[in-house]
Amino acid sequence: MENLIALLIAAPLLGAAVLLCGGRRLDAVGHWIGTLLASLSFVFGAVLFFDLLGKDATDRTLTQHLFSWIPVEGFQADIAFRLDQLSMTFVLLITGVGSLIHLYSIGYMEHDERRRRFFGYLNLFLAAMLLLVLADNYLLLYVGWEGVGLASYLLIGFWQHKPSAATAAKKAFLVNRVGDMGLSIAIMIMFTTFGTFAFGPLLGSEETPGAAGDASEGTLTAIGLMLLLAACGKSAQVPLQSWLGDAMEGPTPVSALIHAATMVTAGVYLIVRSGAIFDAAPDAQLVVTIVGAVTLLFGAIVGCAKDDIKKALAGSTMSQIGYMILAAGLGPIGYAFAIMHLVTHGFFKAGLFLGAGSVMHGMNDEVDMRKYGGLRKYMPITFITFGLGYLAIIGFPGLSGFFSKDKIIEAAFAKGGTEGWILGGCALLGAAITAYYMTRVMLMTFFGEERWRNRETASPAEPNVEPAAEHQGEHAEPHPHESPSSMTIPMIVLAFGSVFAGALFSIGDRFVNWLEPVTGFEHGHSPLSAAAVTSSTVAVMVIGVAVAYVQYGRRPVPAVAPRGSLLTRAARRDLLQDDFNHVVLVRGGEHLTRSLVYVDHTLVDGVVNGTAASVGGLSGRLRRLQNGYARSYAVSMFGGAALLVAATLLMRAV
């Protein structure tokens, strides 16, 4: 069975190589090749999953060593894979949701002439993400980490003919490089401190403690903060969150795959996998919870003010990942719940993004929700599947989000003390805002008057329009219609996950028991009972829905967004995150650069040039002594001889 681990990665990697190197001769079948190999990887993952289920809980770790990458004295870097309960969870999520998105893309990208290349990039992304979660050491994880960054750059900027897409891809790439420096520094500190970066010796297990427990708290805090910086980059957490909204310039399947179910969850995986380090560094753990709490509110507020349906969902993604980071920062109390919410979020958020793509597919690629309305009659499957994802994400009782988010809120209160009340309060407030902005999306898209009728202009965002729309032109009135089965089937499957996954995981604490041998688990002591937390969560959800209904369900939606309050205007500009980055980083970088140039010219070059001028002046003066006249040399010789005689006589006299 261990030999199948490498095949998990090899299948999509082969697909990427074939599709990207095969040329135009594969244009007719490239999408099927990519989908088939992604599905084959899921089949391998399912076989390994059932094999793990047949083993004892403590024996569910499989390793496969391929070869030694850098075998030198004092430094051993191996290409080796580790499959345990944590990585197995990610494998099934990545390959399962990834295969559904491949199938969806067959219909969505049907009219794109570069569809083969798109599927090659999707396969490359799956291979890199699988390498990240299956690596047996931090150095190999770093290779997958960088591969994910490269693939996301290619996918976000896939329509590079659009300046906005090219700019968004570069922005995502650069912001992620900042986070990647954190992971690089963390690995360096690990090796200099422990002499290894392999998970086994470093992190240990329940039976054998790892080397991380022997280091000083200061060293572990430094490692933890650098790992958090890396997680902030990949998972779009404050302060490295600015790239996520712009990344919606990529095709909608990219948004569903990268920004809902896989790439943005890499940071959560990194923190949970490194739990032994964070458990021994409480200060780093505290910073993790603060970052998660701030981001879940930040993303929720941004999502409230967006009229672009994809950017509203992007703000939601940022917020929901904030919940996961918050839970991961709670230690063994929250590790399992962070991963549980990660999986349920993968179902309902991928379904929501695919639903948004289906709406755009029937609306001439319009993304402005103010130009939607009443679409439930024309897109019944999209409406039902999107609606189930909506109910799941707001925490409607009985659906997936209710079980996973409720556990995180309960764990936040169980942290205890003032910290627990603050974190729990932030999580509850985030739940209320989530219900508000998602209800707003639902009402503006599927209910109310049909605002798309008799409009004058459209703003196409993606070029995969229906042939009829191409002939009508971009100023034509859209004719909403249901998407083809290749798009609706993945949405239906994801809707089932949105409804049933949470209950399946929670009954009998299945998910917690599954992960406990890897992540550990502790029961916190919450000042509120589970029933009180659940009641509070449902109450704030109802309040959020009610406020949104009053504003958008009982009143007509204006075609142009009103000016709004100061907070609304700031939220439309992503709470001024780009302005902050421009002032602090861009202008700050410019001033720093100018200062360095000044210091270089005046101090460094001044010292060098001054030394050269001094040597040149001294040599010029010494050169005058060598003038070529014999009389001058004779006088010099006579003077020297006289000095020697005088010195000799003086020494004898003394």
C-alpha positions, -999 to 999 in steps of 0.1 A, spaced: 0 0 0 29 24 7 37 23 -30 4 40 -38 14 72 -20 38 82 -47 12 74 -74 -12 99 -57 12 127 -68 24 110 -100 -10 108 -116 -18 146 -118 19 153 -124 18 131 -154 -13 148 -166 4 182 -163 34 170 -182 14 155 -210 -10 184 -214 16 211 -212 41 194 -235 18 175 -258 9 205 -280 -22 213 -300 -27 177 -311 -42 171 -276 -67 200 -277 -96 178 -285 -91 154 -256 -69 173 -231 -97 182 -208 -107 145 -205 -71 135 -199 -68 160 -170 -101 150 -155 -93 113 -158 -59 116 -140 -73 138 -113 -100 112 -107 -74 84 -108 -56 101 -79 -88 102 -60 -93 65 -65 -58 58 -52 -66 80 -22 -99 62 -15 -80 28 -16 -55 41 9 -82 55 31 -100 22 34 -67 5 41 -60 29 70 -95 22 83 -86 -14 86 -57 -7 109 -55 2 146 -57 39 153 -20 40 164 -8 21 133 -23 44 107 10 60 96 25 49 63 58 61 50 74 57 16 111 66 11 120 71 -25 156 83 -24 180 106 -6 179 140 -23 210 155 -6 230 128 13 260 146 28 276 144 62 256 163 87 228 171 62 202 145 50 174 156 28 151 127 17 123 125 -9 99 106 14 62 107 20 41 103 51 5 93 51 -14 95 83 -49 106 94 -42 143 89 -26 140 54 -52 114 44 -80 140 52 -64 165 29 -57 139 2 -94 131 0 -104 167 0 -79 178 -26 -85 149 -50 -123 147 -44 -132 183 -48 -104 187 -74 -119 160 -96 -154 176 -93 -139 210 -103 -121 194 -133 -155 179 -144 -172 213 -140 -144 230 -160 -152 208 -190 -184 227 -195 -173 261 -181 -142 264 -203 -158 248 -233 -153 279 -256 -118 287 -244 -92 280 -270 -66 273 -244 -86 248 -225 -59 221 -227 -34 243 -210 -59 252 -183 -64 216 -174 -26 211 -174 -23 239 -149 -51 223 -128 -32 190 -128 0 208 -118 -17 225 -89 -31 192 -76 3 175 -78 20 204 -59 -8 205 -32 -5 167 -27 32 170 -24 28 196 2 5 175 24 22 142 19 58 154 25 77 137 53 98 167 61 96 205 60 121 208 32 100 187 8 69 204 21 86 237 10 90 223 -25 53 216 -27 46 250 -10 65 268 -38 49 246 -65 14 256 -52 25 293 -55 37 288 -91 5 270 -101 -17 296 -85 1 323 -104 -5 305 -137 -41 299 -129 -50 334 -115 -34 350 -145 -47 324 -170 -65 352 -190 -33 373 -191 -48 393 -220 -67 411 -192 -44 436 -175 -64 431 -142 -58 393 -143 -21 397 -150 -18 423 -122 -37 400 -98 -14 371 -105 17 391 -99 2 405 -67 -6 370 -54 28 358 -63 46 387 -46 25 387 -14 30 349 -11 68 354 -14 67 374 18 51 345 36 74 320 19 104 338 35 89 330 69 88 293 60 123 294 47 136 310 79 117 286 101 133 256 83 168 272 87 162 277 125 149 241 128 180 226 112 205 248 131 187 240 164 178 204 160 199 191 131 169 178 113 137 190 96 119 156 94 85 154 110 92 122 130 123 132 149 113 168 152 76 166 162 75 131 177 44 111 184 22 102 213 46 74 223 79 92 215 84 130 222 101 149 195 132 171 196 110 202 196 103 198 233 140 201 242 145 236 227 141 269 245 108 286 244 123 316 227 136 295 198 102 277 194 84 311 195 106 323 167 99 292 146 62 294 154 60 331 143 78 323 111 55 294 104 25 317 111 39 343 86 40 316 60 5 305 68 -8 341 66 6 343 30 -10 311 17 -42 314 37 -48 351 31 -47 361 67 -40 396 81 -16 412 73 -10 392 40 -46 390 29 -46 417 1 -42 392 -28 -73 371 -23 -99 395 -36 -79 404 -67 -74 367 -74 -110 365 -84 -99 377 -118 -90 341 -126 -116 317 -140 -143 307 -115 -132 270 -113 -98 284 -101 -116 304 -74 -134 272 -63 -103 250 -63 -76 273 -50 -95 298 -30 -121 276 -13 -109 241 -9 -72 237 -12 -45 264 -15 -59 287 12 -61 258 36 -24 251 33 -16 275 61 -41 257 84 -24 224 76 10 238 84 0 251 118 -18 219 128 10 197 115 34 218 135 13 215 166 41 202 188 60 234 182 31 257 189 21 238 220 55 245 235 54 282 225 23 297 241 32 332 229 32 321 193 -1 303 199 -16 335 212 -6 354 181 -22 327 160 -55 331 177 -53 369 174 -46 367 137 -75 343 132 -100 364 152 -90 397 134 -91 380 100 -125 364 105 -140 398 113 -120 416 86 -131 392 58 -167 393 70 -169 431 70 -154 432 35 -179 406 22 -208 428 34 -200 456 9 -191 438 -23 -215 438 -52 -192 415 -72 -205 380 -64 -171 364 -65 -155 390 -44 -182 387 -18 -174 350 -16 -137 358 -14 -143 379 17 -163 350 30 -134 326 24 -110 349 42 -134 350 72 -139 312 73 -102 305 71 -99 329 100 -122 306 120 -98 277 112 -67 297 121 -84 307 154 -92 271 162 -57 259 153 -43 285 177 -63 270 205 -40 239 205 -53 204 212 -87 220 221 -92 232 186 -69 213 161 -95 187 151 -123 213 149 -101 235 126 -96 206 102 -133 196 105 -144 231 95 -118 230 67 -134 200 52 -170 211 55 -159 245 42 -144 228 12 -178 214 3 -200 244 7 -176 271 -4 -166 252 -35 -203 247 -42 -209 284 -37 -182 294 -61 -193 269 -87 -229 282 -83 -216 317 -88 -199 305 -120 -232 289 -131 -250 322 -126 -223 340 -146 -225 314 -173 -262 322 -178 -258 360 -174 -232 368 -201 -205 366 -174 -220 395 -154 -206 396 -119 -225 426 -105 -253 413 -82 -271 446 -87 -278 434 -122 -292 400 -111 -325 393 -94 -352 367 -97 -329 340 -111 -343 311 -91 -370 306 -118 -345 303 -146 -318 283 -128 -335 259 -104 -306 235 -99 -282 263 -93 -306 280 -69 -311 248 -49 -275 238 -47 -263 274 -40 -291 277 -14 -279 246 4 -244 259 5 -257 292 18 -276 275 46 -245 255 55 -221 285 57 -244 305 79 -247 276 103 -283 266 98 -291 238 123 -285 203 109 -262 213 80 -224 210 78 -214 245 88 -236 243 119 -217 214 134 -181 226 125 -185 263 132 -204 257 164 -175 235 177 -150 262 170 -170 288 189 -174 264 218 -137 257 218 -129 295 217 -150 300 249 -133 269 264 -100 287 262 -110 302 295 -105 336 312 -107 370 295 -90 356 264 -117 330 260 -145 355 263 -129 378 237 -122 350 212 -156 335 217 -173 369 213 -154 376 180 -164 342 167 -201 348 176 -200 383 160 -184 368 129 -213 342 127 -238 371 127 -220 390 100 -217 358 79 -254 353 80 -259 389 70 -236 391 40 -245 356 27 -283 364 29 -275 396 10 -259 376 -17 -288 351 -19 -315 378 -20 -297 400 -46 -290 370 -69 -321 348 -68 -349 369 -54 -366 402 -60 -372 419 -94 -354 409 -125 -330 438 -127 -312 424 -157 -341 432 -180 -339 461 -204 -305 472 -191 -282 491 -214 -248 476 -206 -231 445 -194 -196 440 -179 -183 407 -190 -156 394 -167 -148 360 -183 -147 352 -220 -164 318 -218 -197 331 -231 -224 311 -248 -224 313 -287 -258 330 -286 -244 357 -263 -214 362 -286 -237 370 -315 -258 393 -293 -228 414 -282 -218 426 -248 -246 452 -247 -274 426 -252 -299 417 -226 -289 383 -210 -311 353 -212 -305 333 -180 -306 296 -183 -295 265 -164 -260 253 -169 -251 220 -187 -250 187 -167 -212 188 -166 -215 218 -144 -246 210 -124 -235 174 -114 -205 186 -94 -227 213 -78 -252 186 -67 -224 164 -53 -210 193 -33 -245 202 -21 -248 167 -6 -215 173 13 -228 207 24 -258 190 40 -246 157 54 -208 160 60 -210 178 93 -235 154 109 -215 124 96 -183 138 112 -199 148 145 -220 117 154 -200 97 178 -171 122 175 -159 103 145 -138 131 131 -121 139 165 -114 102 171 -100 99 136 -75 128 140 -67 124 177 -36 101 173 -20 128 151 -33 161 165 -42 151 201 -74 163 217 -83 180 250 -117 189 264 -117 226 274 -136 240 303 -161 265 288 -179 290 310 -209 284 288 -226 250 283 -228 235 248 -265 242 247 -259 279 255 -232 282 228 -255 265 202 -284 287 212 -263 319 210 -249 308 176 -284 302 162 -297 334 177 -270 356 161 -275 338 128 -312 346 129 -305 382 136 -280 385 107 -306 369 83 -333 392 96 -313 424 91 -303 414 56 -339 405 47 -351 439 59 -325 457 38 -325 436 7 -357 414 8 -383 441 15 -368 469 -4 -359 472 -41 -322 469 -48 -310 501 -65 -291 497 -98 -263 518 -84 -249 513 -50 -257 542 -26 -228 561 -11 -231 544 22 -215 550 56 -178 555 62 -174 519 71 -192 507 40 -170 529 18 -139 515 35 -152 479 31 -157 485 -6 -120 493 -8 -112 462 13 -109 482 45 -81 502 28 -57 473 29 -42 483 -5 -39 519 7 -22 507 38 2 485 18 9 514 -5 17 539 23 36 515 46 53 492 21 55 509 -13 61 544 -1 81 531 29 101 510 5 107 540 -17 119 561 12 141 533 25 156 528 -10 163 565 -14 179 566 21 201 536 12 211 552 -20 220 584 -2 240 564 24 257 545 -4 267 576 -23 277 597 6 291 573 32 302 541 14 312 558 -19 326 587 1 349 565 21 360 546 -9 365 577 -31 381 596 -2 406 568 4 414 567 -33 419 605 -34 442 604 -4 463 576 -18 464 594 -52 474 627 -35 501 611 -14 515 592 -44 516 625 -64 536 642 -37 560 612 -34 565 612 -71 581 646 -70 610 631 -51 618 610 -83 624 639 -106 653 624 -128 680 650 -119 714 636 -107 721 666 -86 690 660 -66 699 623 -60 734 633 -50 721 658 -24 698 631 -11 727 607 -7 748 633 10 720 642 34 714 606 42 751 599 48 753 630 70 723 618 91 740 584 96 773 599 107 755 622 131 735 594 146 766 572 151 785 600 168 755 607 191 752 570 201 789 568 210 787 600 231 758 585 251 
